[in-house]
Amino acid sequence: MRKIAIILGVLILTAGAFGQVSNIQQHNYYASDFAYGWNNSTPGLGVGSGNNVAGTYTITLNYGFTQTPSGLQFSPMNASAPFIIGSGSSMETVAATSISSISCSTPYVYQTCQVTAAFAYGHGPGDTVRSATAGLQEAIDYGYLVGGGKITIDALWTQLGGSNVILIAALPYPSVFIQDDRGPTQFWNMTPSTASMFAAPAALTGSTVYPVASPAGSYTTGTYHFAYTPVDCMGNEGPQSADYSHAGLATSSITFTAPAAISGACGWIPYIGLTGGAATNEYQVQLFTQPTVIGAAPVSNGVCTLSPVLLQVGKYACSITNTLYGQTGSSATVSALTVVTDPQGVQLGLISTASYYQANSEARTAYAYAPGSTPGIPGVTKVQLPNSITTASASTVPQPLGMVELPATFMNYVGRTIEICGLAYSSTQGASTVVQINFEWDAHGSDVTTGLPVIVGGPMALNTLTTGTVAYFDFCQDIATTVASASATGGSLLAGHGYLAECALVTCATAAVSPNTGPAASASNGAAIAAVGSLNLAAPARIQVIMVQTTSTTAVPKLFNLSVKLLN
């Protein structure tokens, strides 16, 4: 019998591949131990009452819990977990999509656990309910409930009916990964399963965002612009809603009603512009209180109820209704003004100006577990699918190609080092002589006063690219923490090893390779490689990947992929 390791209160740091995310616990469970009704030591659930005719009806279970071989008790009935019911010719699998409702808040109380679903057969007393995933979804759900961690699958799981089909269909959590020991060890991480991105939500209205006299706040009678972003279930922001504006009240707060459910979203973030500010220049509302001790995670500031799925991996977003993840939508009431050192909004494509950077969304509408050679970083997409840019900026205007969204405290350890690599493509290149790829830190309290993130560094190539040709830009950059701090302006990052390789035409007739040139470099003035300070490393943050061409534009620059690797 395996001994299940339950190590409460220990921060996760698996094989050097995980970041230290303070809300994640380290647990290790075997999926086969949760295969209730199939594993001889994990009993199935007995049906107490039901219906003898096929259709949509309610079954009542004698009890809604079972236990693993080690005696760990769990309730397997969740909207995300399909189940098998019955025996012989009336045995059937009830898919999660066929489950209408589950009322099982007291699983230990006799015949109080009820499940309503569409059944192909009648079922009643004496029938047994079993796992339809050989225990995998039940183990994943349990792992999430106790703080996240690792689920192991092995030969026994296969013997009980486990397969890659079940793996791919499982509902993933950003805080839970799967170790696959059925052959050479590999790891299944939460990964985008579609190229589909979120569309910008419809504009807010006077009934969905409005000033309130209580609680008293800092908003005045001036005009304010409002928006919100959907947040996917990995914690990546989608594009903000269309602009809406109205006047506030003296000493008022602003209330946002909870948005309706958005397919694939686990959260939402409100945005508010400055008093008398311009449209599309909204700033992100801070949803947490800055910590005071290095290593401590920020805590909710009470603006809204945070998404529990995202909070577990250090991502902060208001909860949005999501039945698969058991979430209910939350409204938000904002009393404090947004300021220019807060991050700006997120768009799909490119609308940035030289004064305001609108980050380019990487959020996806669907995720699944996919195999890889190492565990992923909780809350971070290891390899991104192509991003979208539909409009070229003018000469010298920065072009946000994409971004990496990091959990709170992830970089707040001296020596923590990541590598970001990507490939960008331009279908019709202008006659550019200077191309720079900047990596810019974007977090509450440390953005600069013109609404811009902070340049950490990046490579720059001085090379003439041929007009009207296809161009490719291949780049990598290491970023390391040199100073950790709990304050919003106390951390420092150093952009070290990095390069940009560029060329035009398939033959790369005008190829060039250049190293990282430092945060203050320009075409006419080199700069020493140096750490950049006054950064908020304790909060969740974006690293924006921004292309700057000082003498030309590209027609439709597109980031084909972006990968993140934890080096230390």
Helices and strands as residue ranges (DSSP letters): E 5-11, E 25-30, G 31-34, E 45-49, E 55-61, E 66-67, E 73-74, E 83-85, G 88-90, E 92-94, G 96-98, E 99-103, E 113-119, E 128-131, H 136-145, E 149-153, H 155-159, H 164-169, E 176-180, E 186-192, E 209-212, E 223-232, E 244-247, E 253-256, E 265-272, E 283-284, E 288-289, E 299-300, H 308-311, E 318-319, E 332-334, E 346-347, E 359-360, E 367-372, E 383-384, E 399-406, E 417-429, E 434-442, E 454-457, E 460-462, E 469-483, E 491-504, E 512-515, E 532-535, E 541-549, E 558-566
